Structure formats: C-alpha cells, structure tokens
Amino acid sequence: MTGIDALSLSTTRLSTPAAEDTQLVQSCLQGDSQGFRTLFQRHRQSAFQVAMGVLRHREDALDACQDGFLKAFRSLGKYDTRRPFSPWLLRIVRNSAIDLLRRRQRRSEERLGTHAKEQPDPQFTGNPEEKMRGMELSQRLRWALDGLNPEQREVFLLREGQSLTYEEIAHVLGVAKGTVMSRLFYARRKLRLMLEDWL
C-alpha cells in the first residue's frame, strides 16, 4: 500500500464507473495484483476523506485508510459484484476508522484532545492576498465542519465531498435513507448559519 501517505486533501473525486470497478475486482480474484492497485488509486482519496470525517486527524486517517484497504482486499471474495464497489469499500474504511478511534480513546483520552490541527496547504497560486484568502477560507471551512456533530459531518462529506447518492451513503453508514436526508438537512442548515457572516 505504498503511496497512501502522499494523499492530498483535495476534494476532487475521480470518476470510477461501477462496471470498471467490477472488472477490476474480478481480475483481483483471478490473481491480478495490478487490479487492486488500480482500485486503490481510484478510491484512495474518497477513503481518506471518509476516515478524516471520523477521526479529524491526518495520520490517524491514513492508518485507518490503509487498514480498510487491507481488509477490503482480504474480503474481496465476499463482495457482491451486483452492487457498486465504492460504498462497499467506504463502509469498510469507515468501520476501520471507528475501530481506531475507539482503540485510541481506550489508550489515552487526552491524546485525542492534544492532536495538532492540520495546517491548511495553500492551493492557490498568485498574489499574497489571494493565498491569504484561500487559507482563511480553508480554516473557516474546517472550523465550520468541526461545529457539526460526527453524524452530520460524515453525511455532509460523503454527499458534498464524494457526490455519493443518498442510497450509497445509507449503505456506507448502515442507516436508513431518511436518516441520511435528515442529517444532511441539519448539517447544511448549521453550516449556512456558521458561514453566513463570512460569506
């Protein structure tokens, strides 16, 4: 799983047609290791963002991401090829993130409270004012997302960051579609209230 530590925090989602994913899974099951490498490249950013939504710490999210991909690789024989691959994978990654969070909390409650917040990477080229505004926007968005409860934040990131459907999000989180819609509604409303003065 080399290269996972090189993930960026960009919310860009690569196109991953379900049919191609299914073909790659089938080639993996026939012993083609390159197939899983391709799946990893396609879904690593989505998986990272899901893990970040749970853990809110980059290094922990990378650990959970790697663990989730390993579990998915070992469980490929259980994957139902009639269903989309991405929600199946993201649910495994999310569960790995939750497991990691519980383990870390058991070891040391203080440790989670002392994690340094990740400094935003300036992604804007141009004059210093533009860079400063981009950094300010990035910090403000992180602050607003931190203001959501974990359930709302997860749903928001899966919908807006990954463009998953309500049905796919419901599958990833193991909840009803109506629950997804309700959490997303309240998340959007709270974010609007928190950001309206800045916007």
Secondary structure, DSSP 8 states (H G I E B T S, - for coil): -TTGGG-----------HHHHHHHHHHHHTT-HHHHHHHHHHHHHHHHHHHHHHH--HHHHHHHHHHHHHHHHHTGGG--TTS-HHHHHHHHHHHHHHHHHHHHHHH-HHHHHT-----------S-HHHHHHHHHHHHHHHHHHHTS-HHHHHHHIIIIIT---HHHHHHHHTS-HHHHHHHHHHHHHHHHHHHTTT-
